[in-house]
Amino acid sequence: MLLLGMKSIELLTRKSGRLKMLLTEHFCKNQVPYVRLCISSYLCSKKKKENGYEQVDQERYMNLVRSVTSSKASPQTPETLFEEDNLIYGPVNKFKSPVKDVEAKFPKNWVPLINSSKRTLPPNSDRKHLLQIGLQRHKVPSVTSVLQQTMPLDQAFYLKRWKQRMILELGKDGFAEYTKNLFLQGKLFHSALESVFLSEEVPLKEQEKDTTVSGYLASVQHVLRDISGVKALESAVHHETLHYSGLVDCVAEYRGQLCVIDWKTSEKSKPYLRNTFDNPLQVAAYTGAINHDANYDFQVNCGLIVVSYKDGSPAHPHFMDSDLCSQYWNKWLLRLEEYTEKEKNNNAIETS
């Protein structure tokens, strides 16, 4: 009946194009429920009609249909966009900074880390000759001052930003007190370790009394068990060829390897050697100085940086074998040359 009505109206309004257009629009808007009724009646009657879509391979294009309908239902998010980019263009290759020029450079005034004129200390040798040479005031730069004056720009930037943030939180006086306490803690920690090595035992009762360093000492207990044959404690070194000096924390055997040992305290976890910044260069500098100092009748080619924590968390020992020490020794020589060049320029400006 509805179809006959539509044909009658079309015949009556054939000459009126505008009216035909209006009526057509009206029936087109109401065409969806008509189609749905037809489909439902088709399903109920199970009568087959010829349909062009039946010729399409529906299984082949099923994923396409699902992706279109699902994209309408769930809007895209940054995560889904990244996933699509990965599928289309592949995973993103993160930018890697190029190798620094300083790593490719070679020291002009190269001096070997190992001194061939010295003998290598045999394992488990007599420790009666424990050295504790006092630091003399030479007219030569210290290892610490060289590293501070030649600090890389990015490292100096982060250090400056850290200081600014701490001053905002604590104030200038508070920050000065904070740094003073850090220095005091480090000094007490080194003194406690010296007592441990000289007495050949760990004074647990004394640790409990001194809460300032008790956490640090508890942190390094598992490392101390691997240390033996102490040869030097808080002993000064002087490189007779390159003319620089320093104070070595400890020279001892770590798991059978003679090492320059540097004890560090930290409030943050430093599980990797790269987290220790310039400390490997410091150890390499002390190693070279010992090998070229007449006060030491032995030679060292390994290093150990032990980072201890105030809360008693297990310390992180970073062992540096001979190859790694040699790499950092070359970097130290470059920093020393940079320092020497800066000093020459400053002296030339002062005299001019």
PLY file of the C-alpha trace (Angstrom):
ply
format ascii 1.0
element vertex 352
property float x
property float y
property float z
element edge 351
property int vertex1
property int vertex2
end_header
0.00 0.00 0.00
2.77 2.37 0.86
4.44 1.79 -2.48
1.19 2.42 -4.42
0.72 5.66 -2.50
4.14 6.85 -3.47
3.51 6.13 -7.19
0.19 8.04 -7.10
1.79 11.07 -5.57
4.60 11.00 -8.13
2.05 10.98 -11.00
0.12 13.90 -9.53
3.24 16.00 -8.93
5.17 15.09 -12.10
4.91 18.61 -13.47
5.86 20.27 -10.22
9.55 19.67 -9.76
9.79 21.57 -6.50
6.97 19.66 -4.84
8.46 16.41 -6.06
11.78 17.33 -4.51
10.20 18.12 -1.16
8.20 14.93 -1.08
11.19 12.88 -2.10
13.24 14.38 0.71
10.45 13.60 3.14
10.25 9.96 2.15
14.02 9.62 2.05
14.25 10.75 5.66
11.73 8.13 6.64
13.24 5.49 4.45
15.39 3.82 7.14
12.56 2.25 9.14
11.05 1.05 5.85
14.29 -0.70 4.96
14.58 -2.20 8.41
11.07 -3.59 8.13
11.94 -5.13 4.82
15.06 -6.72 6.26
13.23 -8.06 9.27
10.50 -9.50 7.07
13.17 -10.97 4.85
14.75 -12.72 7.79
11.45 -14.02 9.07
10.28 -15.28 5.74
13.78 -16.64 4.89
13.17 -15.72 1.27
16.26 -15.18 -0.76
16.75 -12.04 -2.81
19.54 -11.30 -5.14
22.01 -9.01 -3.38
25.25 -7.74 -4.88
26.99 -7.73 -1.51
26.63 -11.47 -1.25
29.21 -11.80 -4.01
31.84 -10.06 -1.83
34.34 -12.18 0.07
33.17 -11.21 3.55
35.88 -13.11 5.42
38.57 -11.33 3.47
37.28 -7.85 4.36
36.02 -8.68 7.85
39.06 -7.06 9.56
38.59 -3.89 7.52
34.95 -3.61 8.55
35.80 -4.18 12.19
38.55 -1.57 12.17
36.23 1.03 10.65
33.38 0.35 13.04
35.68 0.16 16.09
37.34 3.49 15.23
33.94 5.15 15.31
33.10 3.61 18.64
36.39 4.39 20.43
38.21 7.68 19.65
41.96 7.59 19.08
44.36 8.30 21.90
48.08 9.18 21.80
48.84 5.57 22.63
46.82 4.23 19.70
48.40 6.79 17.38
51.87 5.65 18.43
50.85 2.05 17.84
49.60 2.89 14.35
52.81 4.78 13.59
54.85 1.80 14.71
52.85 -0.47 12.41
53.10 1.87 9.43
56.55 3.42 9.80
58.25 1.05 12.22
59.50 1.70 15.77
60.97 5.08 16.60
64.74 5.20 16.78
65.65 7.34 19.76
68.29 9.97 19.12
71.73 9.01 20.33
74.19 11.77 21.03
77.32 11.51 18.91
80.53 10.37 20.50
82.22 13.28 22.16
85.36 14.62 20.60
87.21 14.23 23.88
86.82 10.46 23.64
88.44 10.43 20.19
91.35 12.67 21.24
94.71 11.38 22.34
96.83 13.12 24.99
99.70 15.14 23.61
101.91 14.47 26.61
101.09 10.80 27.02
102.57 8.98 30.00
101.78 5.29 30.53
99.61 4.28 33.44
101.89 1.37 34.26
105.46 2.11 35.29
107.66 -0.62 33.87
110.44 0.15 36.35
108.30 -0.97 39.30
107.55 -4.46 40.43
104.02 -5.80 40.69
102.89 -6.58 44.21
102.50 -10.35 44.69
99.17 -11.59 46.10
98.81 -12.00 49.88
102.11 -10.24 50.54
103.18 -8.95 53.93
101.03 -6.02 55.10
103.40 -4.76 57.81
104.45 -1.96 55.47
101.10 -0.20 55.54
101.59 3.30 54.21
99.93 6.41 55.60
101.89 9.25 54.05
100.78 12.71 55.08
99.68 15.15 52.41
102.31 17.78 51.75
101.53 21.21 50.41
103.16 21.07 46.98
102.99 23.77 44.39
101.21 21.35 42.14
97.48 20.98 41.48
95.45 18.35 43.27
93.36 15.79 41.42
90.20 17.31 42.88
91.02 20.85 41.74
91.88 19.66 38.21
88.55 17.85 37.86
86.61 20.82 39.25
88.27 23.35 36.96
87.71 21.20 33.86
84.21 19.95 34.60
82.17 19.38 31.41
79.55 22.03 30.66
76.57 19.70 30.97
77.79 18.36 34.30
78.44 21.88 35.57
74.94 22.92 34.47
73.24 20.13 36.43
75.40 20.82 39.48
74.51 24.52 39.37
70.81 23.76 38.98
70.97 21.34 41.92
72.59 24.03 44.10
69.96 26.58 43.12
67.14 24.18 43.94
68.66 23.32 47.32
69.15 27.00 48.17
65.50 27.69 47.35
64.45 24.90 49.70
66.94 25.45 52.53
68.11 29.02 52.09
71.76 30.03 51.81
72.54 29.37 55.47
70.65 26.09 55.41
72.48 24.94 52.29
75.84 25.84 53.83
74.93 23.79 56.90
73.79 20.92 54.68
77.09 20.77 52.73
79.03 21.06 55.98
77.20 18.05 57.41
77.82 16.05 54.21
81.54 16.76 54.46
81.54 15.80 58.13
79.71 12.55 57.45
82.22 11.62 54.76
85.12 12.39 57.07
83.67 10.34 59.92
82.91 7.48 57.53
86.51 7.37 56.30
87.80 7.47 59.88
85.52 4.60 60.84
86.74 2.53 57.88
90.32 3.26 58.85
89.60 1.92 62.33
88.04 -1.17 60.82
91.09 -1.97 58.68
93.62 -1.27 61.42
91.80 -3.44 63.97
91.08 -6.18 61.38
87.50 -6.43 62.62
84.25 -4.58 62.31
83.38 -2.79 65.57
79.63 -3.31 65.52
79.17 -1.88 69.02
80.87 1.35 67.99
78.67 1.51 64.90
75.55 1.37 67.03
76.81 4.21 69.20
77.61 6.50 66.29
74.37 6.89 64.37
76.01 9.33 61.94
77.98 6.63 60.12
76.26 3.44 61.30
74.14 3.28 58.14
77.15 3.76 55.87
79.13 1.05 57.68
76.22 -1.35 57.51
75.94 -0.58 53.81
79.51 -1.71 53.02
79.62 -4.89 55.13
79.32 -7.23 52.14
82.13 -5.34 50.36
84.47 -5.42 53.35
84.33 -9.21 53.35
85.98 -9.21 49.90
88.80 -6.83 50.88
92.14 -8.01 52.24
95.83 -7.16 52.17
95.55 -3.42 52.86
98.69 -1.59 51.69
97.80 2.08 52.18
95.19 4.13 54.07
94.52 7.84 53.64
97.92 8.18 52.02
99.21 11.01 49.84
100.45 10.39 46.30
102.46 12.56 43.93
103.04 11.94 40.24
106.68 12.84 39.75
106.42 13.25 35.96
103.04 14.95 35.50
103.28 16.93 38.76
99.94 16.53 40.47
99.01 15.18 43.89
96.16 13.63 45.79
95.04 11.65 48.82
94.18 7.98 48.30
91.48 6.47 50.49
92.76 2.92 50.40
94.96 0.51 48.46
94.03 -3.11 49.05
93.08 -6.36 47.36
89.52 -6.78 46.24
88.75 -10.39 45.36
92.43 -11.02 44.74
93.06 -7.89 42.62
95.13 -5.02 44.03
93.04 -1.86 43.66
92.92 1.80 44.44
89.71 1.97 46.48
87.62 5.12 46.70
84.84 5.23 49.32
81.83 7.39 48.47
78.66 8.31 50.33
75.45 9.07 48.50
71.81 9.84 49.23
70.75 8.52 45.82
71.25 5.07 44.39
74.17 4.77 41.96
74.03 1.25 40.58
76.12 1.99 37.47
79.63 3.32 37.01
78.33 6.16 34.83
76.33 7.42 37.81
79.58 8.27 39.61
80.46 11.11 37.17
84.20 11.96 37.49
85.03 9.41 40.19
86.54 6.91 37.69
88.91 9.62 36.45
89.88 10.32 40.05
90.68 6.66 40.69
92.70 6.45 37.47
94.64 9.58 38.44
95.51 8.11 41.86
96.48 4.81 40.24
98.92 6.52 37.87
100.33 8.64 40.68
101.04 5.58 42.86
102.82 3.89 39.97
105.05 6.96 39.49
105.67 7.80 43.14
108.95 6.62 44.67
107.30 6.23 48.07
105.37 3.20 46.79
107.39 0.14 45.86
104.48 -1.58 44.14
102.25 -1.05 41.15
98.46 -0.92 40.80
96.40 -1.40 37.65
92.82 -1.78 38.96
90.34 0.40 40.79
87.23 0.11 42.93
84.57 2.73 43.66
82.28 1.81 46.56
79.09 3.88 46.88
77.58 3.52 50.35
74.15 4.66 51.58
73.07 6.25 54.83
69.95 4.09 55.17
72.08 0.94 55.25
71.11 -0.28 51.77
73.76 -2.58 50.25
76.55 -0.51 48.74
77.30 -0.64 45.03
80.91 -1.68 44.31
82.12 -0.64 40.84
85.21 -2.59 39.86
87.55 -1.14 37.22
89.84 -3.66 35.57
93.13 -2.75 33.92
91.55 -2.00 30.53
88.92 0.28 32.03
91.52 2.03 34.15
93.61 2.66 31.04
90.62 4.21 29.26
89.93 6.57 32.13
93.64 7.29 32.48
93.69 8.70 28.95
90.63 10.82 29.77
92.35 12.06 32.90
95.43 13.07 30.89
93.19 15.12 28.58
91.59 16.87 31.54
95.02 17.54 33.02
96.20 19.07 29.73
93.07 21.21 29.60
93.75 22.42 33.13
97.38 23.23 32.31
96.31 25.19 29.22
93.79 27.20 31.22
96.41 28.03 33.83
98.82 29.23 31.15
96.16 31.48 29.65
95.22 32.89 33.05
98.86 33.60 33.91
99.38 35.29 30.53
96.36 37.55 31.15
97.62 38.47 34.65
101.11 39.35 33.45
99.89 41.37 30.46
0 1
1 2
2 3
3 4
4 5
5 6
6 7
7 8
8 9
9 10
10 11
11 12
12 13
13 14
14 15
15 16
16 17
17 18
18 19
19 20
20 21
21 22
22 23
23 24
24 25
25 26
26 27
27 28
28 29
29 30
30 31
31 32
32 33
33 34
34 35
35 36
36 37
37 38
38 39
39 40
40 41
41 42
42 43
43 44
44 45
45 46
46 47
47 48
48 49
49 50
50 51
51 52
52 53
53 54
54 55
55 56
56 57
57 58
58 59
59 60
60 61
61 62
62 63
63 64
64 65
65 66
66 67
67 68
68 69
69 70
70 71
71 72
72 73
73 74
74 75
75 76
76 77
77 78
78 79
79 80
80 81
81 82
82 83
83 84
84 85
85 86
86 87
87 88
88 89
89 90
90 91
91 92
92 93
93 94
94 95
95 96
96 97
97 98
98 99
99 100
100 101
101 102
102 103
103 104
104 105
105 106
106 107
107 108
108 109
109 110
110 111
111 112
112 113
113 114
114 115
115 116
116 117
117 118
118 119
119 120
120 121
121 122
122 123
123 124
124 125
125 126
126 127
127 128
128 129
129 130
130 131
131 132
132 133
133 134
134 135
135 136
136 137
137 138
138 139
139 140
140 141
141 142
142 143
143 144
144 145
145 146
146 147
147 148
148 149
149 150
150 151
151 152
152 153
153 154
154 155
155 156
156 157
157 158
158 159
159 160
160 161
161 162
162 163
163 164
164 165
165 166
166 167
167 168
168 169
169 170
170 171
171 172
172 173
173 174
174 175
175 176
176 177
177 178
178 179
179 180
180 181
181 182
182 183
183 184
184 185
185 186
186 187
187 188
188 189
189 190
190 191
191 192
192 193
193 194
194 195
195 196
196 197
197 198
198 199
199 200
200 201
201 202
202 203
203 204
204 205
205 206
206 207
207 208
208 209
209 210
210 211
211 212
212 213
213 214
214 215
215 216
216 217
217 218
218 219
219 220
220 221
221 222
222 223
223 224
224 225
225 226
226 227
227 228
228 229
229 230
230 231
231 232
232 233
233 234
234 235
235 236
236 237
237 238
238 239
239 240
240 241
241 242
242 243
243 244
244 245
245 246
246 247
247 248
248 249
249 250
250 251
251 252
252 253
253 254
254 255
255 256
256 257
257 258
258 259
259 260
260 261
261 262
262 263
263 264
264 265
265 266
266 267
267 268
268 269
269 270
270 271
271 272
272 273
273 274
274 275
275 276
276 277
277 278
278 279
279 280
280 281
281 282
282 283
283 284
284 285
285 286
286 287
287 288
288 289
289 290
290 291
291 292
292 293
293 294
294 295
295 296
296 297
297 298
298 299
299 300
300 301
301 302
302 303
303 304
304 305
305 306
306 307
307 308
308 309
309 310
310 311
311 312
312 313
313 314
314 315
315 316
316 317
317 318
318 319
319 320
320 321
321 322
322 323
323 324
324 325
325 326
326 327
327 328
328 329
329 330
330 331
331 332
332 333
333 334
334 335
335 336
336 337
337 338
338 339
339 340
340 341
341 342
342 343
343 344
344 345
345 346
346 347
347 348
348 349
349 350
350 351
